[in-house]
Amino acid sequence: MRLLMVGADLPALAAAGPDVEVTVLLGATTKDGWLPLPGGVRTVFVDDHKSIDAAVNGLLRAGFGPGSFDAVYAYDDPALMTAAALAAMLGARGIPPRTVALFRDKSLQKQALRAAGLPVTACTVVEDIRELPAGFRLPYPKAVVKPVAGMATQSTYVVDGDADLARISAQCRANNTAARTFVIEEFVTGEEWFADGFLSGGELRFLSLGRYAQPCLSAVLDKAPVQTYCLDPVADKESYDLAAPLVTEALRVLGLADGVFHMELFHQPDTGRLVFSECAARRAGGPISDQIRYKYGVDLAGDGVRALLESVGEPDVRVREGVVASTFLPLRPGIVLGYPTAEQVLAQPDVVHARMFVPKGMRVQGGAANTFARMGEVTVHTADAATAQRRLTELADWFRQHIEVLPLAPTLRELYTDPRNADFVHAAAAAHGDPAPHGDPAAHGDSALRD
């Protein structure tokens, strides 16, 4: 089987299997990010793998055309429409363009689901957030404002009045924010749940349900580590019974027949009501897929690729009892010098999986501003939710305390007084015959080098 992957998805590459011949359409950003691809993976380099113009031209230059691939796959949201267009051009299996549009455009998505009678948050489209129509008023008492096709809570705001909306409009104009068409959604209170799984032949083959410790946007705005919990299909059966019909019908209306999905919903415990928030035709970001793989033995990376290539049945599910939960590992602003390794994190109590993202030497500008911002991720397995929450908080605090950074713009004084430079400073002082460093630190350094 021959798969064209638009952008490099390392988990999917690792899970594809030896019978899948993969060609990766590799954009400049991915290439410069130095993602080490597995051996045997063929690449086609283009300036921007998300650009249909660059993608088509690059494939034709490399000798690929109709009939070259059995399926076209993309993981990154902005690449989904490119993959859909390429699949149509190449005569390969893939998600149809109209279905991608319903998953990418939040206004189209909610319009389709509302027309089908499903409970969904109300929304209003603003064509250009930088130029609000004269006299435009916030349509809801409290709302969430975000790009109509955004992702990872980027450029997402909570507003509760016309003045807030006007401020955001001016801010987007001043910052030259790339996204200009925004959607204003009514603010819905309640617990934020998420549903993940995959379909084949239009049938839901696997469903996992989970929840955020606090709504994802709230955690990001509070610059708090995002925490996610798997809901158990036995202990939380009522939650599954409530969510499954809405998840299944929403996917049918949106037209996804083959592949993975990540859906978010709001549960209101006081009424028992479940409200659709949004859904993406890709795996969840963050550690949710790691949680699912550990909790159920199901690898959504591999199943998502397989479902595009061929008909796939229900997976062999092996449910682990207890609570499986994860947290983002926090960042510290500065030039990263060191932090606990994945092996050291894995050695902590109850930890079953850990991964790191930030290389040493990277410049970290600030705390979390969206759900991309994190040093790494860690997953725990405990007997109950209270223990899981305590362990996640302890792990995040422990990890933060062991991150070593230099200031982003250090002075010489800060560099010389850093404990890591103690040997150098003392050697420089000894070269001068001084009992302790004093005077011009640069002179100490020069003198030590000369001596």
VOGU-3710 file (C-alpha; in Angstrom, 3 decimals, decimal comma):
1> mrllmvgadl> 0,000/0,000/0,000  1,275/3,463/-0,949  0,599/6,449/1,307  1,321/10,112/0,636  1,733/11,943/3,947  1,365/15,729/3,740  3,754/16,873/6,449  5,647/14,521/8,746  3,591/12,798/11,456  6,162/10,785/13,418
11> palaaagpdv> 3,700/8,668/15,459  1,820/7,717/12,287  5,081/6,895/10,514  6,141/4,671/13,395  2,769/2,885/13,426  2,190/2,572/9,674  3,626/-0,932/9,389  6,130/-2,533/6,984  3,492/-3,095/4,279  2,896/0,659/3,883
21> evtvllgatt> 5,236/2,533/1,552  5,245/6,125/2,769  6,217/9,249/0,853  6,341/12,411/2,978  5,691/15,797/1,404  8,269/17,671/3,452  7,927/21,426/3,884  10,721/23,812/4,806  9,474/24,318/8,372  9,459/20,582/9,048
31> kdgwlplpgg> 12,847/20,104/7,423  14,437/22,901/9,446  12,789/21,572/12,609  14,896/18,434/12,084  12,361/15,734/12,742  14,324/12,478/12,399  12,282/10,374/9,965  12,417/6,562/10,100  14,633/4,789/7,595  13,052/3,891/4,284
41> vrtvfvddhk> 10,706/6,871/4,222  10,858/8,701/0,890  10,581/12,494/0,968  9,615/15,152/-1,556  10,818/18,596/-0,479  8,670/21,667/-1,170  8,762/25,214/0,188  5,425/24,808/1,983  3,685/21,441/2,202  0,395/23,199/3,070
51> sidaavngll> 0,380/25,115/-0,232  -1,519/23,232/-2,941  0,547/25,084/-5,541  3,857/23,997/-4,018  2,556/20,483/-3,308  1,321/19,755/-6,843  4,397/21,224/-8,497  6,740/19,336/-6,189  5,011/15,999/-6,737  5,014/16,433/-10,518
61> ragfgpgsfd> 8,697/17,371/-10,487  9,381/14,167/-8,540  7,496/12,120/-11,119  4,316/11,437/-9,129  0,864/11,754/-10,664  -2,551/10,036/-10,812  -2,297/6,426/-9,638  0,932/6,962/-7,667  -0,700/6,569/-4,233  -3,527/4,609/-2,627
71> avyayddpal> -4,328/7,253/-0,001  -3,343/10,774/1,041  -3,088/11,623/4,746  -2,433/14,743/6,817  -2,345/15,289/10,562  -1,849/19,049/10,871  -5,094/21,045/10,544  -3,823/23,553/7,943  -2,654/20,656/5,728  -5,995/18,799/5,672
81> mtaaalaaml> -7,453/20,695/2,709  -4,207/20,295/0,776  -4,390/16,532/1,379  -8,032/16,462/0,276  -7,251/18,298/-2,965  -4,251/16,067/-3,678  -6,303/12,915/-3,072  -8,892/14,106/-5,608  -6,197/14,989/-8,154  -4,251/11,741/-7,677
91> gargipprtv> -7,325/9,470/-7,630  -6,477/8,280/-4,117  -8,496/7,703/-0,971  -8,765/10,688/1,352  -11,174/12,926/3,220  -13,322/14,836/0,676  -12,777/18,618/0,459  -16,327/19,463/1,591  -15,936/17,286/4,673  -12,609/18,963/5,471
101> alfrdkslqk> -14,327/22,356/5,181  -16,959/21,284/7,730  -14,237/20,195/10,134  -11,992/23,221/9,599  -14,510/26,095/9,504  -16,218/26,400/12,873  -19,143/28,400/11,515  -19,892/25,865/8,746  -19,538/23,059/11,280  -21,989/24,524/13,764
111> qalraaglpv> -24,418/25,559/11,030  -24,610/21,971/9,724  -25,078/20,465/13,180  -27,682/23,043/14,198  -29,649/22,306/11,035  -29,608/18,622/11,997  -31,114/19,476/15,395  -28,041/18,744/17,505  -27,262/20,810/20,641  -24,457/23,163/19,636
121> tactvvedir> -23,043/26,469/20,878  -24,447/29,527/19,095  -22,008/31,512/16,977  -21,709/34,617/14,806  -19,105/35,235/12,099  -17,064/38,436/11,912  -15,685/38,734/8,382  -12,692/40,870/9,403  -11,831/41,170/13,095  -9,622/44,188/12,324
131> elpagfrlpy> -12,560/46,137/10,898  -15,709/45,555/12,924  -18,894/46,767/11,192  -20,128/50,150/12,395  -22,308/49,756/15,467  -21,491/46,024/15,838  -22,520/44,717/19,257  -21,442/41,581/21,056  -24,303/39,153/20,313  -24,029/37,239/23,627
141> pkavvkpvag> -23,590/38,402/27,238  -20,314/36,508/27,374  -18,481/34,968/24,431  -15,355/33,275/23,111  -13,740/35,017/20,137  -11,359/33,036/17,920  -10,310/32,507/14,283  -12,969/30,705/12,270  -10,434/28,022/11,292  -8,009/28,301/14,190
151> matqstyvvd> -6,345/25,618/16,259  -4,671/25,106/19,667  -6,426/28,130/21,256  -4,251/30,545/19,265  -5,665/34,112/19,173  -8,563/32,975/21,381  -10,187/35,379/23,848  -13,007/35,436/26,391  -15,052/38,657/26,232  -18,026/39,963/28,211
161> gdadlarisa> -18,792/43,304/26,603  -18,503/45,538/23,540  -15,434/47,267/24,945  -13,572/43,942/25,192  -14,437/43,129/21,589  -13,274/46,549/20,384  -10,009/46,118/22,290  -9,388/42,728/20,656  -10,157/44,184/17,243  -7,597/46,945/17,785
171> qcranntaar> -5,079/44,468/19,187  -5,381/42,179/16,151  -4,898/45,172/13,877  -1,873/46,448/15,804  -0,267/42,987/15,942  -1,028/42,304/12,273  -2,679/39,024/13,299  -2,664/36,683/10,299  -6,173/35,337/10,875  -8,836/37,957/10,133
181> tfvieefvtg> -12,140/36,096/9,821  -13,238/35,259/13,358  -16,170/33,531/14,994  -17,894/34,745/18,152  -19,311/31,827/20,147  -21,608/32,008/23,133  -19,782/31,181/26,348  -20,998/27,849/27,734  -20,332/26,854/31,328  -19,737/23,315/32,494
191> eewfadgfls> -17,141/20,574/32,326  -15,205/20,262/29,087  -15,186/16,718/27,747  -13,406/15,300/24,725  -14,109/12,303/22,520  -11,528/10,539/20,368  -11,639/7,556/18,057  -11,723/6,452/14,455  -14,198/5,407/11,788  -14,019/3,005/8,861
201> ggelrflslg> -16,661/2,684/6,167  -18,787/5,254/7,975  -18,936/3,156/11,147  -17,535/4,255/14,505  -14,987/1,548/15,335  -13,592/2,947/18,577  -14,564/5,684/21,034  -12,660/7,050/24,029  -14,118/9,712/26,292  -12,163/12,051/28,554
211> ryaqpclsav> -12,304/15,362/30,376  -10,122/18,381/31,103  -9,433/19,161/34,754  -10,571/22,687/33,879  -11,734/23,938/30,474  -8,749/23,996/28,149  -9,051/27,711/27,395  -9,245/28,551/31,114  -6,024/26,633/31,777  -4,253/28,416/28,939
221> ldkapvqtyc> -5,453/31,879/30,024  -4,415/31,111/33,622  -1,029/29,857/32,297  -1,702/26,634/34,192  -0,556/23,207/32,932  -3,350/21,530/30,932  -4,518/18,334/32,654  -6,523/15,602/30,892  -8,227/12,487/32,267  -9,543/9,351/30,550
231> ldpvadkesy> -13,094/8,382/31,500  -13,453/4,661/32,145  -16,061/2,810/30,002  -17,220/0,822/33,055  -16,860/3,233/35,977  -18,117/6,130/33,806  -20,652/4,173/31,745  -23,333/6,853/32,182  -21,029/9,412/30,588  -20,396/7,125/27,614
241> dlaaplvtea> -24,123/6,435/27,243  -24,776/10,181/27,191  -21,993/11,100/24,771  -21,969/8,239/22,248  -25,222/9,164/20,414  -24,179/12,826/20,022  -20,663/11,897/18,876  -21,958/9,362/16,343  -24,614/11,667/14,874  -22,273/14,660/14,699
251> lrvlgladgv> -19,708/12,641/12,751  -22,429/11,422/10,371  -23,653/14,963/9,712  -20,123/16,240/9,139  -19,474/13,419/6,686  -16,391/11,723/8,114  -16,354/8,118/6,914  -12,722/7,024/7,347  -10,063/8,250/9,755  -9,560/9,696/13,214
261> fhmelfhqpd> -11,326/12,525/15,025  -11,035/14,670/18,144  -14,262/16,222/19,439  -14,870/18,607/22,343  -18,148/18,944/24,235  -19,508/20,789/27,255  -21,253/18,819/29,984  -23,545/20,723/32,342  -23,910/18,578/35,487  -26,832/20,579/36,885
271> tgrlvfseca> -29,029/19,775/33,858  -27,269/16,678/32,491  -27,116/18,441/29,126  -24,276/17,808/26,684  -23,480/20,523/24,123  -21,265/20,138/21,039  -18,311/22,558/20,972  -16,088/21,624/18,002  -14,498/18,694/16,197  -11,338/18,099/14,158
281> arraggpisd> -10,611/15,352/11,600  -7,268/14,470/13,177  -5,829/13,040/16,377  -5,950/15,119/19,534  -3,010/17,292/20,408  -1,105/16,906/23,642  -0,842/13,586/25,490  -4,416/12,386/24,854  -3,304/9,791/22,282  -0,670/8,538/24,748
291> qirykygvdl> -3,373/8,168/27,404  -5,587/6,218/25,020  -2,764/3,911/23,929  -1,957/3,102/27,564  -5,575/2,877/28,772  -6,956/0,779/25,888  -3,996/-0,564/23,914  -5,327/1,327/20,884  -2,940/3,388/18,734  -4,968/6,057/16,969
301> agdgvralle> -1,929/7,094/14,915  -1,773/3,716/13,214  -5,538/3,197/13,030  -6,060/6,617/11,434  -3,680/5,757/8,607  -5,085/2,251/8,178  -8,660/3,511/7,989  -7,710/5,687/4,997  -5,887/2,844/3,238  -8,348/0,000/3,750
311> svgepdvrvr> -11,401/-1,207/5,638  -10,665/-1,551/9,363  -12,687/-3,387/11,992  -12,955/-2,771/15,719  -9,583/-2,854/17,493  -8,576/-5,326/20,176  -9,363/-3,212/23,248  -7,725/-4,059/26,579  -8,967/-1,669/29,264  -6,725/-0,938/32,241
321> egvvastflp> -8,610/-0,320/35,467  -7,977/2,840/37,443  -7,391/6,430/36,369  -5,099/7,384/33,494  -4,349/11,108/33,350  -1,790/13,507/31,919  -0,400/16,995/32,338  1,713/19,410/30,351  5,145/19,966/31,838  5,597/23,719/32,288
331> lrpgivlgyp> 8,031/26,095/30,639  10,331/28,599/32,301  11,250/31,733/30,335  14,923/31,953/29,410  17,604/30,076/27,500  17,098/26,413/28,369  20,245/24,817/29,811  18,818/21,671/31,349  15,817/19,839/32,779  14,936/16,324/33,961
341> taeqvlaqpd> 15,169/13,721/31,208  12,230/11,581/30,115  13,860/8,654/31,958  14,070/10,701/35,172  10,419/11,710/34,837  9,444/8,102/34,166  11,170/7,088/37,411  8,749/9,218/39,470  5,858/7,449/41,279  2,865/6,407/39,117
351> vvharmfvpk> 4,375/7,764/35,857  3,788/5,469/32,850  4,801/7,704/29,941  6,812/10,870/29,380  8,041/12,826/26,394  10,022/16,045/25,970  9,792/18,622/23,192  12,182/21,499/23,959  15,880/21,028/23,113  18,618/22,529/25,241
361> gmrvqggaan> 19,626/25,952/23,987  16,116/26,938/22,942  14,972/30,461/23,846  11,647/30,373/25,699  9,949/33,753/25,597  7,232/33,297/28,218  4,601/31,073/29,779  1,850/29,205/27,940  -0,120/31,314/25,484  -1,768/28,389/23,672
371> tfarmgevtv> -1,802/24,616/23,877  1,425/24,311/21,905  3,431/25,829/24,770  4,940/23,163/27,012  8,283/21,620/27,840  6,858/18,126/27,607  4,060/15,810/28,709  3,670/13,127/31,342  1,008/10,437/31,917  0,216/8,711/35,220
381> htadaataqr> -1,824/5,662/36,221  -3,392/5,742/39,697  -6,184/4,072/41,626  -8,450/7,141/41,774  -8,915/10,656/40,386  -7,863/12,450/43,574  -4,520/10,646/43,596  -4,039/11,344/39,902  -4,691/15,055/40,352  -2,254/15,247/43,255
391> rlteladwfr> 0,457/13,384/41,349  0,058/15,594/38,240  0,359/18,757/40,327  3,396/17,403/42,185  5,062/16,361/38,941  4,563/19,766/37,320  5,933/21,535/40,406  8,900/19,161/40,698  9,733/19,528/37,022  9,542/23,340/37,121
401> qhievlplap> 11,952/23,447/40,057  14,516/21,432/38,090  14,518/23,479/34,879  17,790/25,363/34,440  17,670/28,557/32,374  19,719/31,660/31,695  17,993/35,026/31,339  17,065/35,819/27,731  19,296/38,934/27,796  21,764/38,301/30,618
411> tlrelytdpr> 24,179/40,925/31,910  27,810/39,979/32,537  27,091/40,229/36,252  24,330/37,637/35,937  26,557/35,342/33,913  29,503/35,572/36,293  27,400/35,161/39,413  25,596/32,132/38,001  26,699/29,108/40,117  27,530/27,203/36,930
421> nadfvhaaaa> 30,359/29,698/36,289  31,848/29,396/39,783  34,906/27,393/38,679  35,680/29,899/35,946  35,343/32,938/38,210  37,447/31,384/40,991  40,140/30,358/38,505  40,212/33,889/37,134  40,514/35,322/40,656  43,336/32,912/41,511
431> ahgdpaphgd> 45,232/33,992/38,401  45,241/37,512/39,832  46,256/36,282/43,272  42,895/37,472/44,618  41,196/35,548/47,438  37,834/36,242/45,810  36,662/37,769/42,536  36,387/41,527/42,491  36,777/44,434/40,138  36,127/44,002/36,423
441> paahgdsalr> 34,980/40,431/35,749  36,122/40,696/32,136  39,655/41,482/33,316  39,613/38,320/35,434  38,621/36,288/32,428  41,289/37,864/30,184  43,978/37,413/32,826  43,086/33,745/33,316  43,354/33,148/29,614  46,723/34,901/29,387
451> d> 48,135/33,074/32,391
//
